[in-house]
Amino acid sequence: MHRNPSAAARTIGAGTTVTPAPVLGNFPVQWRVKDGGNGNWYTTNAPLCWWIWHSTRANKVSSHLASVTDAAEPTFQIGRLLRKLCPRQRHDVTSALLERTKPMKVTTIIGARPQFVKAAVVSRAFRESGADIAETIVHTGQHYDANMSDVFFADLDLPKPKHNLGIGGGSHGHNTGRMLEAIELVLMNDRPDWVLVYGDTDSTLAGALAAAKLHIRVAHVEAGLRSFNRRMPEEVNRVLTDHAADLLFTPTSVATQNLLREGIRDTRVMQVGDVMFDAAKFYSQRSRAPVGFVQPPAFVLATVHRAENTDSSDRLREIISALDTCAAKVPVVLPLHPRTRQRLAAFGIPSPNITMIDPVGYLEMIWLLTQCQCVVTDSGGVQKEAYFFAKPCITTRDETEWVELVDAGANQLVGADSIRLRGALQSVLSGHSQVPPVSGNLYGSGQSALEIVRGLAGS
């Protein structure tokens, strides 16, 4: 830590200079304030320093603030300086200082598999960056199957949730309403500085609404995605969450432009890249085969879980029929989501050739992605993961929020059409479809989590 008050200083106004403290991850951690009247040094932080400067300038007493540099003196003495600088705002200024000398409190709301992965990456960045941030995790219980929830916390070194709400298994309205009520009680008790939500699930929307109604700031990771299909519950969730959020972390330039077109101010938007790219790079070294899985020489990896596919007997029958036809020649491995298993039984859809396995954890899913020939999916996250591991992807949806993958030739949209799906599989398995090299221009450099920490710490 440097002790030179003049190092890297910028003159702000009459008698006032500001000098950044040592940097952790490119954001200042603390500041040291020198009272020009008595020569004493006091400790504060960047947001407060700027706020004090604006206040003192308005009161035309900026000459009292001499300079700012790294932390050295106790914070409790700051109040004396503030009362000198801002006598007309004594109570407000002192209260603001006392509040901001505490760690920033962030409450993370999660409930579904992709959110566990994203939150694990950002939580690790909180711990390793040195930022003065205290995180509390709330698990809504949206994914309540042990194979789809508990295992992720152990595998990903994600801190155990402080609050387990146990809400899942109902309709969208039922789930969201119960989550909203339960999350509100947690936030009223904890009073965080920020509520951090991920993606587009019912848990995302409930967390954002509960925080917004309590006037707690909301940060949305993976903001700005649009499929432009309001029949999708996820689309409704992501649009409403974006417009309730105070800070929007976008993964791509397309997502950023979507928000700006909707009238969201650019000062609320921060393009950071995709945290799932961070996760793929970090956890690929820990990947492992599913227990008891006998690997065929070559196989197609498939996932089917979107309500638009599983709740329609016609769409689900078309998809499973094409996969089963393919599986007669090339093995098709399908980790089966509980909803899909229920619908297959209810609709009486046969699938004698498909290798169906139990739901897998993230580390097993990464292993399957690295070993397969290609991917068939209706999952937004798996579309990207296929690209990260250079696997051709066929998406059984009519549109996708990840349009840049289609534009790059890494993803084909075939809908729930068995003829188109069989044709796409034949083309891919015959080697006629190639994935372009992974480009940092699409999803960042793999440092998205650190950018998110910087954004929160600098807010």
N, C-alpha and C positions, 0 to 999 in steps of 0.2 A: 504493500500500500504506500502510495507516495504521500509525502507530507508537505509538499510545496504548494501553498495556496494559489500561486500564480500559474501552475502548470495547466496548460490547455484551457485557460480561462477565456471567457467571452465577456466583453463589456456590454451590459444590458441598458443601463441608464445612469443617471447622475450618481456617482459614487458606488455603483452596484456592479459586481462581477459574479459570474457563476462558473464553477469549475466541476467537471464530473468526477465522481469517485472512481476507484478501480472498477473494471467492468467484468461481470459474469455473463457470458452469453450475449454480449453486446447491449445489455441494458444496465444503467447505473443502479447500484444496490443501496447506497446511502450517501448523504451529503453532510458536510460540516459547515456551519454558518458562523461567521465572525461578526460580532456586533461592533460597528464602527465607532460607537460611543464609548464603550469601556474596554474594548480589545478582547473580550471573552469569546471563546469558541463554543458552539453548541451543535448538536447533531440533529439532522432531519433527513428526509428522503426527497427524491426528485419531484414527484408530483406536488408535495407540499412546498418545496422551494419555489417552484414556478408560481404556485398559488399565492405564496407569501409575497413574491415579487409583484404580481399584479395588484394585490391588496395595498402594498406599501406605496406603489407608484400612484395608485388612485388617491392615496392620502397624502401624497407629496412629501413623504418622509423616507424616500428610498436611500438617502445618504446614510442612514443608520445601518444599512445592510452592506457590509464591506466586501465579503467574498465567501465562496463556498468551495469546500474540498472534501477529502475523505473523512470517514467517521473516526472520532477520537474521544469526544466528551459525552457524558451522560445526557440522555434525552430529557430528563425531568427539568433541567434548567431552562429549556426553550421557552417556557411560558413567560418568563421574565422579559425575554427579548420581544416576544410577540406583543406583550402589553405595551412596550415602548413603541413598537412599530405601528400598531393598529389600535389606538386607544378607543376608537369609535366602534370597533368590531371585536372587542376583547373576548367576549364569551364564545362567539362563533369560531374565531381563529384558534383559540386554545383548545376547544373541543375537537376541531378538525385535526389538530396536531396529535392530541392524545389518542384519537382513533387510528390514525395512520401509522403510529409507531408500533402497533400490534401487527402480527402476521396477517397477510391477506387471507381471508377465509373463502375457500371455493367448495361448493357442494356439487358433486358430480352425480347426475341421474342416469342410470343405465338399467336395462332390463332384457336385452336380446343379444344373441351371440355376436353379431358384428360390433355392437357397442362395447362388449367386454374387451375385444381385441384393440379397438381404438383407444379406449380408456386406459388399457395397460401401457400403451406406448406413451401417452401423455402423462400418466401418473409417474412413470419412470423418469420422464423429463423434469417433472416437479421436484423429485427427490435428488436428481443428479445435477441440476442446473445451479443450485445454491440460492435460488430465489426464495424470498421469505413468504412462502405460501403454504398454508395448512389446508389439506384436502380432506373432505369427508365424502364417502361414497354411499349412495343410496341405491339399493337394488329393488326394483319394483316387483320382481318375480314374474315378469312377462313370459320369459322362458323358464319353466318350472321343472322340466325334466333334468335329472342330474347329469345325463350325458350332454345336455345342451346348455348347462349353466354352471354348476359347481366345479366341474372339471376345468373350466376355463380359468377360474381364479387360481387354481393350483398350478396349471401348466404355464400361465403367463406371468406369474409372480405379481398378480394384481392384488393390492391390499384387500383384506376382507371388508365387506360393507359394514358400516356402523349401523345401518338401518336395513332390515329385510322386510319389505312390505307384504310379500306373499300374495300378490294380486296377479292373476293370470287365468286363462282358460275361458273367459267370457267373450261376449261380442265386443266390437270396437267401442261402442258407446258405453257399455257397462264397465269395461276395463278402464277407459280414459276417465270416466267419472269417479270411480273408486280411487284411482291413482291420484287424481287431482286433490281429492279430499285428504288422502293420507300424506301426500307430499307437502301440502299446505301446513299441516301440523308440524312436520319436521322443520320446515323453513321458519315458522313462527318461533320455534324453540331455539334453533341454531343461529338465526340471523346472519347468514353469510354475506360477504361482499359481492360474490358472483355465484350464479347457478350455471353450470356447464352441462350442455346437452349435446347428444350426438345423433346424426342421421335423421330418420324419418319414421320412427315407430310411435305407438301410442304413448310409450314412456317419454319420448321426446316432447310431444305436444303437451302432455300433462305437466311435465316439469317446467316448460316454458310458460304456460298459462298460470300455474301456481305462483311462480316467481314474479311475473309481470304484475299480477293483481296485488302482490305485497310490495311492489315498488323495489324489488331486488333485481339487479342487473342480470341479464341473460346473455350468455355467449353460446353460439351455435357452431359446432364443428361439422363440416361437410355441408355448409350452407350454399344456397343458390342452385341446387340441382333441380331440373325440371324435365319431366317426361311429357308435360302438356296434356296429360290424361287425368282429368279430375275424377274419373271413376275409380282410380286407384286410391285406397286409403292412405298410402304412403305419400302421394302427391299432395293431398289435403294437409297432412301433418307437416310436411316440409314447408309449404307455402305459409301456413299460419305461424309456424315457429319462426321463420325468417322475419316476418313482419312484427313479431313480438320481441325479437332479440335486439339487444343494444350493440353487440359486437358479433360480426359474422365472418367466420373463417372459411374461405372458399378454397376448394381443391384445384380449380382450373380457371383459365381465363373465360371459358364459356359460362361457368357458374357466376363469375363476377359480373359479366355483362348481363346475365339474366336479372340479377338484383338491381343493377343500375336502370335497366329498362322498366322495372316495376316501381321506380321512384325512390328507392332506398338510397340515402346519401352515401357518397363514397367514403366519408369519414367514418362510417360504421363498418366498412368492408375491409378485410385484410386477406389477401391471397397468400396462402401459406403452403400450398401443395397438399398432397393426400397422405394422411397418417397411415393408411393401409399399405402404402409403399414403404414407409418406415418399418411397419410390422413385418412385411414380407422379407425385407433385407435382414432384420434382426433375428426373427424366429426360424428362418429357413435352416439355420445351423442346428436347431434343436428338433427338427421334424423327425417323426417316427411312424412306422407302419401301424395300422390298426391292429389290435390284439387279435390273433387268430386269422388274420387275413392272408390268404394264399395268393400271391401275386401272379397273374397270368403274364405271358410274354409281352402282350400288348393289350391295352384296354381303353375304352371310352369312359370318362368320368362324367356322371350326370347328377344334377340336383333339380328337384321339382318341389316348390313349396309356396309360390305366390297364390294368393286367394283367387286371382282371376283365372288361374289354371286349375287349381285343386277343387274349387267350388263349382266348376262347370264340368258335367259328365262328358260333354262333347269334346271340350278342349283337352281334358285329361286323357280321354281315350285316344285321341289323335297322337298326342305326345308319346304315351306309353306304347302304342302300336308301332310307331316308327322305331323307338328304342328297342323293342322286342325283336323286330325284324332284323335290325343291325346286330343284336346280340347273338343271333343264330350263326353269324360269321365271325364277329369280333366281340369279345366280352364287353359288356356294359356294366359298370359298377355304380350302384345307386344307393348312397347313404340316405335312408328313408326318414324324412321328417314325420313326426307323429300325425300331423294333419293329413299328409299324403297317404299314409298307411290306412287311416280311417276312411278316406274317400275311396280308395281303391277297393276296399272291402264293401263299402256301401253301394258303389256303382257297379260292382261285379265285373271289374276290368281285369282280364287275365294278363299275366306277364311271366310265362314259364321260362323264358330264356335269360331274363335280367338277373344279375347277381345283386340282390338287395341285402344291405348290411345295416346295422344299427347306426343311429347318429354318431358322428365322430367329433372329437375335439379339434381345436384349431391346428395343433401340431400334426395330427394325423391327416387333416384336410390338406395342409401344406405338402405333406409327403405324397399324398395321392395326386396332387397337382403336378408335382415334379416328375412323377413316374408315368402319367397317362400320355396317350397320344393326342387327345383333344378333349374338349369340354363341351357339354350341352347343359345349359342352365337357364333358369329364369331369375337368378339372384343378381342384384346389382354388384355386390361385393365380389362374387366369384368371377364375374366378367372381367373385373380389373385384375384379380389374382391370376387368372389365366394369362393375361397380357404380361404381368410381371415375370412369369416363368416361361414366357415365349411359347404358349400353347394356343393353337387355333381355337376360337370360341364360337359356338352357335347358340344364339339366344332365342328361347321359345316365348317371345313376347312380341307385341305389335309395335312397341316403341321402347326406347331406352333413354335414361337420363345421362348415360355415358356416351354421348354422340361422337366424341372425338375418337373412340375406339372403332366405330363404324367407318368414320371418315379415313382413319389410318389403315383400314383393311384388316384389322385384327379381330373383328367381330362381325358376324352375319346375323341379321334379324330374319327369322323364318316364321314367327308367330306360332300358333298351334295348328300347323298344317303338316300332316304326316308326309305328304308327297314332297314338300319343300324341305322338310327335315331330313328325309331319307336322301334326297339329292345332295344336300349340303354335307351330310356325313360321308357319302360316297366320294365327293370331291376332296374332302379333307383327308380321308383315310388312304386315298390313292396318291396323295402327295401334291395335289394341284393347288392347295391353299397354304400359303406361308405367312407366318407372323412377322411383321417388320421389327427391326431391332428396337428394344426398349429405349425410349427417349425421355430424357429429363424434362423436355419441353412440355410433356403432357401432365405429369403429376409431381413435379418438383424433384428435389435432390435427395429425398429420404431424410430430411431434417425438419419435417413439418411440425413435429411435436415441440421442438425447441422454439420454433417461430410462434406457436400458440402460447407457450409460457412467456415469451417476450411480450406478446401482445397484451396478455393479462397483467403482467407485472408493470407495464408502462401505462396502464389505463388510469 
